[in-house]
Amino acid sequence: MKILFRTLTIGLLLGVSSLSFGQEANSHRVLFLGNSVFYYRGGLYQSFEGFCKAAGLDYQAVSQLNAPANPHGIEFLGFGRIPLNLPEIAAKDEIHSLIRSGKFDYVILEARRPGYLLPAWVELPDSFGRHIPYEQNLAALGELHRTIVESGAQTVLYMHPGNHLFPDIKHPVAQLYLRLHADLEKMEIKGERHDVTLVPASLLWLDPLKKYGIEGWYADPAHGNPLARYTSGCMLYTYLTGKDPRQNPFRELPRTWTTSPEEPSVYVSEEDAKWIKDQVWLYYSTRPQ
């Protein structure tokens, strides 16, 4: 009887331990380090969390920003607009401490702005940044990648869609993202190389521009409208979870900062949602392995 009791007790403890581990493993914290594409008029995190929730997944979006105040439940932290590929920004102890302390599963980085990335002879407005060598961009992101890996999280490189006024630089900037992605994955950290997830939102946004036009996709020259942010949220959901968005019923558009939670939701049409999900899955299915 004692042996049976001990066996049952051990089995019960193992079962409770496994359940606790399973609950922890199914809950993920995602740190959004980046710029206004994540936050402008509600950003894309609402759609990302919405897709996850509709799939029965617990992914919590966390931001480095602490303003503006909003009623939608995002957790804000105390950093502002940060071009992460600038060495002086990537060296800030506060950012590395944030990454280490948050118990994150994923940390999302951007390489901003295009002027920092492209050759010096490319003529762009000063607001796009001034050229710095590729090696400095890579070193800055590499510092953050090292801290992310050492914290136990995975690096996600989000290919920022950018401004629609300069369409000729889209593919060159995308090529630089591909270089950064490959070079980050070549880095040895603790004697090993580590995967980096590349989310090609900039390339994806070129497709609906043909379908909806600039006025049907951009809220202003630099920021997408709710349909565009819904699309980016769908893409981020797909690349982080590996789930087929075509099997996900989520169609709610993101709200603005000023929208009251009591106001009725607005939804993407079934036709548009199908086209967007098909396109996102096409990118994911054909990504380099």
N, C-alpha and C positions, 0 to 999 in steps of 0.2 A: 504493500500500500504506500509506504514511504517513497519507494522508487517511482511509483506511478504519480504520486503527488509532485515529486521533484521534476519529473518529466513534463507534467502539465504546467507547472510553474515556469520552467525554463521556456517552454513553448509559448506561454502567454507573454512573457517578457520580450522574447524575440519578436513576437507578433506586434506588440506595442512599439518596440524600437523600430521595426520595419515600417510601420504606419507613420511614425513621426518623421522618419527619413524621407518617406515618399511624399509627405505633405511639403516638406522643405524643398525637396527636389522639384516639385511641381510649381513652386512659387519663384518668380524671377524678377529681379530688379534691373532696370535698364536706365543707365545714366545718359541723358542727352547733353553732350557737350557740343556747343556749336553756336549758331547764329539765328537770325530772325526767321529763317525757314521753319524752325521748330515752334515759334511762338507767335508770329504775326497773325493777328485776328484769330487766335485760337490754335495756330500751329497744326502739326500733323499727329501729335501724340494722342489726341482724342480718338482719331480713326484707328490708330495702331492699337490702343487699348480696347476699342470697340470690337475690332476683328478678333482679338485674342479672347475677349469675354464670350463672344458668340461661338467660339470654338471650344469653350469650356476650359480655357487656359488662363492662368493668373500671371500676367505680366504687368508690373507696376512701373510706369514712366516717372523718372525723376529728372528735374531740370537744374542747371546751375544758376538760373535767374531767380531773383526774389521780387520782381515787380514786372508788370502791374498786378495788383491784387485781382483775383478772379474767383468765380463761384464754382469752378468745375473740378476741384479736388486735386490738381497737380501739386506735387510737393516742390517748393522752390528753395533754392540754395543761393548763397550770396556772391555770385559772379555775374558780370555783365557780358557785353559782346566781346568775344575772344577769338581772333584769328589764330587757330591752334598751331598752324604751320610757321608762325613767326617764332624764332628762337627765344626772344625775350618773353613771349607769352608762355611757351611750352616749359620754360624754366621756372615758372612761378611755383613756389612750395605749396601755396594754397590749393592749387589744382591737383597736385600729386597727393596731398593729404586727403582731399575730397575723394579721389579715386580709391585710396587705400582704406578709408574709413567707412565707406558706404555699403560694404558687402554686396557689391554689384555682380551680376552675371554677365552683363554686356555693357560696354562703354562705346558710345557712338561719337566718332570724330569726323570733322570735315577739313578739307584743305581749302581755305579761303584767303584772299580773294584771287580772281584770275590774274590780276596784275603781278602778284607775287610769284605766280607759277610760270607765266609765259615769258618768252625772250624779251629783253629790254627794248628791242626795236619795234615791238608791236605797239601801235598807238591806241591807248585806252585813257579814259578819264582818270584823274588823280584819285578819285574815290574808289577805283578798282584796285588800288595798291600799286606800289613801285616794285620793280623786279628785284628779286634776290635769287642767288644761285639755287639750282635744283637741290644740291647737296645740303643746303641749309634748311630747305623745306623738309627734306627727308629726315635730317637729324632731329628737327623739332618734333615731328610726328613720332620718330623712333623713340625719343625720350618718354613720351606718353605711352607708347605701345609697351615699352619695358615695364613701366609702373603698372599698367593694366594687367599684363601677364603675371607679374609678381604678386598682384593682389588676388589672383585667382579668377579674374574675369577674362572675357574674350573681346578683342578689338573689332569694331565694326567701322568701316570706312564708307561714309555716305557721300556719294558723288552729287554734290550740290547742283541743282538745276540752273541757278544763276539768272542773270538778267536777259530779257528777250531782245534787247536793242542791238546785241552784237552776235548774231547767229553764226557768223563765220568762225568764231573761236570755240564753239561748242565741242567739236570733235578733237581739236588739239588739246583742250583742257581734259577731255575724257581720256586721251592717250596718256597724259601726265598722271592721272589717277591710276591708270593701269600700271604705270611704272612704279608709282609709290606703293601700290598694293603688292606687286611682285617683290620689291626691295624690302618692304616690311616683313614679308614672309621669309625672306632669306636671313633675317637677323637671328642670331643665336642668343637665347636668353636661358641662363642656367643650363647651358650645353645642348639646348634643343631649339628647333624652329617651331613656330606656332602659327596656326591658321589665322587669317584675317578675313572677315566677311566683307566683300565689296558689294555695295548696293547701288546699281547704276541708274539712279533716279534721273540724272541729267539726260541720258539717252532715252529713257522712257518718255520724258516730257516732250521730246521732239515728235512723237507719234500723234498724240492728241492735238497738237498744234495744227496738224493738217486736217483733223476731223472737226475741231471746235473753233479754230481760229484764235488769234491772240486775245480778243475780247471775251471769248468763251472760256479762257483758261487762266489768264493773268488778272489779278486785282489791281496791280500797278506794274511798271516795268520790271520790278525785282521780286514780286511775291505772287504766288499762285492764289487763285480763288478757292472756295471750299471744295469744288470738284477736284481741283489739282491736288489739294492737300489730302483729300480722301484717297486719291490714287497713290500718293507717296506713302500714306499710312498702310495701304494694302500691300505695297511692295516691301516695306519694312517688316510687316507681319510675315510675309511669305519667306523672306530671306532669313529671318531669325528663327522661325519655327519649322521651316521646311514643309508647311502645310499647303495644300492646294486651295487657293482662294476661291476657286470655282465651286467648292463644296461649302463655302461659308456664306450664310444668308445676310450678313451685315451690309446695310445700305445707308445708314444715317450719316448725314453731312456734319462736319465739325461746326461748333458754335463759335461766335466771336467772344471777345473778352466781355463785352457789354450785354450779351444775351442773357436774360434771366433763365435759370433752370426750369422755371414754370412754363416758359413759352414752348409751344409744340415743336417737335422735331421736324426737320426737313430731310427728305430722303432723295438719294440718287434714283433715277428711273431704273426699272429693271433692265431695259435695253442698254443704258449706259453702264450700269454696274457689270453686266455680262461682258461687254466689250473691254472694260478696264481689267476685269479679273482674267479674262482670256489673255490679254496682252502681258499682264504681269507674270502669269504662269509661263507664257512663251519665253520671256527673258530668263526666268528661273530655270526652266527646263533645258535651255541651251547655254547656260553659263559655263565658263571654263572649269574643268574639274582638276 
